[in-house]
Amino acid sequence: MINVEQLRTIVGQDWVLTRREHMASYLVDETASAIRPKPAENVVLVKPENAEEIAEILKMANREKTPVFVRGGGTGICGGAVPTLDGIIISTERLDKIEEVDRDNLMVVVQSGVTFGAMLQAVEDAGLFFPPHPGAENAHVGGLVACNAGGVRAVKYGVVRNFVKGLEVVLPTGEILKVGGKLLKNNQGFDLMHLFINSGGTLGVITKVIFRLCPRFTSSGTLLISYEDRHKAINTVPKILQSGVTPLAIEYVEREVIEISASRLGMTWPATKGHAFLIIILTGDSEDEVYAQGERVSAICEQCEAIDILIAERKEEQASILKMRSEIYSSLKEKGLVADVLDITVPPASIGVMMDKVDEVSGRFHTSIPTYGHAGDGNLHPHLIIDLAERGILREVKREIYREAIKLGGVITGEHGLGVIRLPDLDLCPDGKIWELMRGIKQVFDPNNILNPGVGVL
Ligand SMILES: Cc1cc2nc3c(=O)[nH]c(=O)nc-3n(C[C@H](O)[C@H](O)[C@H](O)COP(=O)(O)OP(=O)(O)OC[C@H]3O[C@@H](n4cnc5c(N)ncnc54)[C@H](O)[C@@H]3O)c2cc1C
């Protein structure tokens, strides 16, 4: 039994929802419906206002051994925010204050329910820059940290983890912990802060985040490079990275999928020639610097037999190219085409081989596997289409792709995380000792396994 009266006492009558029709959107996330976990029947949704209220909820849940599921923006694509057992959903949406943009220290202090888009805007208004850019701006910053989100701009700056400097977290046992701070150096014992990053909400509820920021670049340009042949496009990537130019982003897309996204958004994909494309975003301190980088990158692409090069300089043009790229998954999903989107990552130089392996798998199973991704990071998103689920071979195909990625020294998830839906395939991942240690860590933080049970840890 969930102690609803106690929850009302903690957060106030208005912030406890018990009727299913009032919480429908909190029972799902953005995982494709073919593989999304089924939400439990008896769930109570609470919307606390601060860390102290969350601490009281968790103390109660821990005492009564009630499962608790944490929810940010609900944009996750591995089922992590879906309440799979009868219990409590804690939504962090009321922790929505941007507390400070600290220009002197180049840091921003935000509560965890602030949307990524709102934080980006505040940082930009202060003349600063937060480099990572995962595709869903309605994600919450707590979710970005809990999932260590990646996105298109990881080539130059890395993933969200690289920018987290401090966290406030409520432990499953109800203590409020502050780890890290506005510090660039901190060797005071084990780095517990990094354990919470990509913990998928299994070790604590993140309530506040301090991110490091960068000065804003003054100039940027987006190159859209067209190729007839995928291999030529992918072979260009290491040559660019070796040239000394480090782009903000190097993305690979194909006409077949990007045009679906463009048409859903009412936009036009600007490249008229070719079938395979690299999107390369360059940044610098002056237009001249970006221009010089553009010249060098264009020369490399031409040597690699690019058939056309478009340069977008205006901010709106660049933003619309990025938007079409970011919305591919949503567009394919909305059309009912996606059964699962994979997130395999291999050493960057192996990305071409990995794509060939995906082709081999698709040939073997007589299917088509549209694949695009973060070409500069070795992180690919093969889309397994709904037909595979209908034919009952979705898991088999997925596991074949996982095996190929692992053989190349890769992992089954590079940015979306294990969540709920990737756990059954962990038997493919070598070194059981790693999972044993992770289970031990979970046990230390959450002895009664009340927080996000069944997520992220076997
Ligand atoms: C269109 C689209 C594009 C995307 N592009 C990218 C991309 O480029 N790169 C990328 O990495 N991901 C991407 N994602 C996935 C997703 O946006 C990220 O994983 C994001 O970090 C999830 O944040 P959220 O707030 O929506 O979390 P939710 O979906 O609400 O939750 C995800 C997990 O985090 C936990 N969690 C959430 N908030 C907290 C908190 N405060 N404390 C503790 N645990 C918490 C939840 O329990 C759950 O396990 C994309 C998703 C979509 C729909």
Ligand as a Chemical Component Dictionary entry (heavy atoms), coordinates in Angstrom:
data_LIG
# 
_chem_comp.id                   LIG 
_chem_comp.type                 NON-POLYMER 
_chem_comp.pdbx_formal_charge   0 
_chem_comp.three_letter_code    LIG 
# 
loop_
_chem_comp_atom.comp_id 
_chem_comp_atom.atom_id 
_chem_comp_atom.alt_atom_id 
_chem_comp_atom.type_symbol 
_chem_comp_atom.charge 
_chem_comp_atom.model_Cartn_x 
_chem_comp_atom.model_Cartn_y 
_chem_comp_atom.model_Cartn_z 
_chem_comp_atom.pdbx_ordinal 
LIG C1  C1  C 0 14.220 13.568 -30.212 1  
LIG C2  C2  C 0 15.200 13.055 -29.200 2  
LIG C3  C3  C 0 16.552 13.284 -29.403 3  
LIG C4  C4  C 0 17.481 12.839 -28.465 4  
LIG N1  N1  N 0 18.798 13.091 -28.704 5  
LIG C5  C5  C 0 19.716 12.653 -27.808 6  
LIG C6  C6  C 0 21.093 12.878 -28.068 7  
LIG O1  O1  O 0 21.468 13.467 -29.073 8  
LIG N2  N2  N 0 21.972 12.422 -27.152 9  
LIG C7  C7  C 0 21.577 11.766 -26.014 10 
LIG O2  O2  O 0 22.426 11.379 -25.199 11 
LIG N3  N3  N 0 20.268 11.535 -25.764 12 
LIG C8  C8  C 0 19.335 11.954 -26.630 13 
LIG N4  N4  N 0 18.016 11.717 -26.394 14 
LIG C9  C9  C 0 17.612 10.979 -25.179 15 
LIG C10 C10 C 0 17.197 11.871 -24.002 16 
LIG O3  O3  O 0 16.829 13.165 -24.399 17 
LIG C11 C11 C 0 18.309 11.981 -22.976 18 
LIG O4  O4  O 0 18.602 10.698 -22.461 19 
LIG C12 C12 C 0 17.993 12.908 -21.795 20 
LIG O5  O5  O 0 19.166 13.020 -21.014 21 
LIG C13 C13 C 0 16.850 12.425 -20.907 22 
LIG O6  O6  O 0 16.496 13.486 -20.001 23 
LIG P1  P1  P 0 15.015 13.561 -19.391 24 
LIG O7  O7  O 0 14.989 14.701 -18.436 25 
LIG O8  O8  O 0 14.008 13.578 -20.445 26 
LIG O9  O9  O 0 14.990 12.194 -18.564 27 
LIG P2  P2  P 0 13.807 11.145 -18.367 28 
LIG O10 O10 O 0 13.428 10.506 -19.653 29 
LIG O11 O11 O 0 12.742 11.751 -17.555 30 
LIG O12 O12 O 0 14.585 10.068 -17.481 31 
LIG C14 C14 C 0 15.670 9.350  -18.004 32 
LIG C15 C15 C 0 16.366 8.613  -16.850 33 
LIG O13 O13 O 0 16.975 9.562  -15.966 34 
LIG C16 C16 C 0 16.433 9.439  -14.661 35 
LIG N5  N5  N 0 16.293 10.788 -14.122 36 
LIG C17 C17 C 0 15.637 11.850 -14.690 37 
LIG N6  N6  N 0 15.751 12.930 -13.889 38 
LIG C18 C18 C 0 16.470 12.551 -12.810 39 
LIG C19 C19 C 0 16.907 13.227 -11.639 40 
LIG N7  N7  N 0 16.633 14.505 -11.393 41 
LIG N8  N8  N 0 17.616 12.522 -10.742 42 
LIG C20 C20 C 0 17.927 11.221 -10.919 43 
LIG N9  N9  N 0 17.535 10.541 -12.026 44 
LIG C21 C21 C 0 16.812 11.197 -12.955 45 
LIG C22 C22 C 0 15.105 8.723  -14.838 46 
LIG O14 O14 O 0 14.761 8.016  -13.677 47 
LIG C23 C23 C 0 15.406 7.810  -16.015 48 
LIG O15 O15 O 0 16.055 6.637  -15.586 49 
LIG C24 C24 C 0 17.057 12.146 -27.315 50 
LIG C25 C25 C 0 15.692 11.911 -27.109 51 
LIG C26 C26 C 0 14.772 12.355 -28.049 52 
LIG C27 C27 C 0 13.320 12.097 -27.793 53 
# 
loop_
_chem_comp_bond.comp_id 
_chem_comp_bond.atom_id_1 
_chem_comp_bond.atom_id_2 
_chem_comp_bond.value_order 
_chem_comp_bond.pdbx_ordinal 
LIG C1  C2  SING 1  
LIG C2  C3  SING 2  
LIG C2  C26 DOUB 3  
LIG C3  C4  DOUB 4  
LIG C4  N1  SING 5  
LIG C4  C24 SING 6  
LIG N1  C5  DOUB 7  
LIG C5  C6  SING 8  
LIG C5  C8  SING 9  
LIG C6  O1  DOUB 10 
LIG C6  N2  SING 11 
LIG N2  C7  SING 12 
LIG C7  O2  DOUB 13 
LIG C7  N3  SING 14 
LIG N3  C8  DOUB 15 
LIG C8  N4  SING 16 
LIG N4  C9  SING 17 
LIG N4  C24 SING 18 
LIG C9  C10 SING 19 
LIG C10 O3  SING 20 
LIG C10 C11 SING 21 
LIG C11 O4  SING 22 
LIG C11 C12 SING 23 
LIG C12 O5  SING 24 
LIG C12 C13 SING 25 
LIG C13 O6  SING 26 
LIG O6  P1  SING 27 
LIG P1  O7  DOUB 28 
LIG P1  O8  SING 29 
LIG P1  O9  SING 30 
LIG O9  P2  SING 31 
LIG P2  O10 DOUB 32 
LIG P2  O11 SING 33 
LIG P2  O12 SING 34 
LIG O12 C14 SING 35 
LIG C14 C15 SING 36 
LIG C15 O13 SING 37 
LIG C15 C23 SING 38 
LIG O13 C16 SING 39 
LIG C16 N5  SING 40 
LIG C16 C22 SING 41 
LIG N5  C17 SING 42 
LIG N5  C21 SING 43 
LIG C17 N6  DOUB 44 
LIG N6  C18 SING 45 
LIG C18 C19 SING 46 
LIG C18 C21 DOUB 47 
LIG C19 N7  SING 48 
LIG C19 N8  DOUB 49 
LIG N8  C20 SING 50 
LIG C20 N9  DOUB 51 
LIG N9  C21 SING 52 
LIG C22 O14 SING 53 
LIG C22 C23 SING 54 
LIG C23 O15 SING 55 
LIG C24 C25 DOUB 56 
LIG C25 C26 SING 57 
LIG C26 C27 SING 58 
# 
